[in-house]
Amino acid sequence: MQMNHAAFVHSPAIRASLKRGWARQAITTAERIAPDLPGLIRIAADMRPNSKGVERLAKRLKGRPGVTRVSIDHDRMSLTFTTRVVRAVEIRADTETAFVETSLIYLRTKVGMADRRLCFGLSAVSFCQHALERLVERSNVTLGTGLLRQIDIEAHAIFKAWRRGARIVEAGDEYYPADTHGLWAGGHDEMAMEQDWNLSNACGRLPIFSARTFLSEAEMRPTVWLRWKDDPTCRMG
């Protein structure tokens, strides 16, 4: 018997049955190649504030476990690197713990000078297992070992949209365009800095967008769909 690979990849029923296993596999794979975050921050703290120093730091960071992207900024005096970690995330409401879930967290770190001091600018994007399951179920992303790589791409797409102000807010919900055909739905929260990073700011927290689910076109409300299409020829009747 021969299996039609295309039918396997695109079958909604098969993808729905596999979603939990593939999501868990992506998280397990990420755990195996976790970064040494304190070590990476110590390396970045030694950056020399000139173009050669920035280039040397970029070379040292690239290829390290858990580092998904390193980019030198336009001024060539600063750089940004993104790391992927797995954490048990505690969701709190009114100072009480609502629930705890395992999530993939992407930490984006900008390293550069401000007021003659080396400074770190931090932001994050997280994907809970439910969001990963919905990505498998509602899209045609590659399964297997390619799934984690696609999630890396999705995180960078959210960071890019965040920086250029492409967030969609509708009826109290927040969305960012996905690299895959669809939207990530969730909300902006705050994440506590870990003590061994040896970094601090006024509040001890950093902004994080928590992706709660993935929406294909079929799951979008009409008003959200119009905002996502961003097409001036599309109007509500």
C-alpha positions, -999 to 999 in steps of 0.1 A, spaced: 0 0 0 13 35 -9 5 66 12 -1 99 -5 22 122 15 3 153 3 -30 139 16 -13 131 49 1 166 54 -32 184 45 -57 160 61 -75 179 89 -84 147 107 -49 134 107 -34 167 118 -60 170 146 -50 136 159 -13 144 158 -14 179 172 -7 171 208 22 147 201 39 171 177 34 201 201 50 181 229 78 169 206 87 205 197 88 214 234 109 184 242 134 192 214 137 227 226 145 215 262 173 193 248 190 223 232 184 249 259 206 279 260 229 289 289 211 323 294 233 336 322 264 327 302 251 344 271 243 375 290 278 375 305 293 372 270 272 401 258 282 422 288 317 422 274 308 437 241 330 466 230 308 495 217 323 497 182 316 480 150 344 454 153 334 446 189 298 441 178 308 419 149 330 398 173 301 394 197 277 383 169 302 356 158 304 343 194 267 341 198 258 325 165 254 288 166 252 285 204 225 261 217 191 278 219 201 309 200 176 313 172 188 346 156 216 372 159 214 404 140 236 435 139 216 467 141 218 494 114 241 516 134 266 487 138 270 498 174 245 474 188 230 440 182 200 419 190 199 382 197 170 359 204 170 327 225 145 300 230 138 284 264 112 262 279 96 273 312 67 264 335 47 296 333 25 306 362 -6 325 352 -17 348 380 -49 368 384 -55 392 412 -22 380 428 -35 344 429 -22 315 407 -48 306 381 -29 278 365 6 267 355 15 256 319 47 246 300 55 272 273 81 280 247 95 314 255 116 335 230 136 362 247 148 390 225 178 409 239 191 442 224 226 451 236 238 486 230 250 519 246 227 544 263 240 574 283 276 559 280 265 527 296 260 492 281 223 485 283 201 455 277 166 459 262 144 428 268 111 416 254 96 381 250 71 361 231 56 328 245 37 299 230 18 276 253 12 240 242 -24 248 232 -12 274 208 13 250 192 -15 224 189 -37 248 171 -9 257 147 -5 220 138 -43 216 135 -52 247 116 -23 253 92 -2 233 67 31 238 86 57 210 82 53 184 109 81 164 126 115 181 131 105 210 109 78 222 134 102 238 159 120 257 132 86 270 120 78 282 156 112 300 156 101 318 124 67 326 140 83 341 170 104 364 149 74 374 128 56 385 160 87 405 172 88 422 138 51 431 139 54 443 175 82 467 166 64 482 136 31 485 155 12 459 135 -9 446 165 -46 442 159 -68 449 189 -105 439 185 -131 436 213 -104 434 240 -84 407 222 -50 411 207 -36 396 175 -4 395 155 0 383 119 16 349 116 43 339 91 20 311 83 -14 321 68 -32 333 99 -31 352 132 -17 346 166 -42 356 193 -33 363 229 -23 393 250 5 414 264 17 404 299 47 409 321 74 384 328 97 384 358 135 385 352 154 355 364 178 362 392 208 345 376 206 369 346 220 396 368 200 422 350 176 447 365 153 476 357 128 498 377 102 471 379 121 438 376 99 427 348 99 427 310 70 428 284 59 396 269 32 387 243 16 354 252 2 336 222 -28 317 234 -40 302 201 -36 302 163 -64 313 140 -66 304 103 -90 324 81 -119 301 90 -116 309 127 -114 347 124 -144 370 131 -153 391 100 -140 423 116 -107 407 126 -104 392 91 -108 426 75 -81 441 98 -58 411 90 -63 415 52 -56 453 55 -71 457 20 -89 490 13 -112 473 -12 -126 450 15 -155 465 34 -183 453 55 -216 453 37 
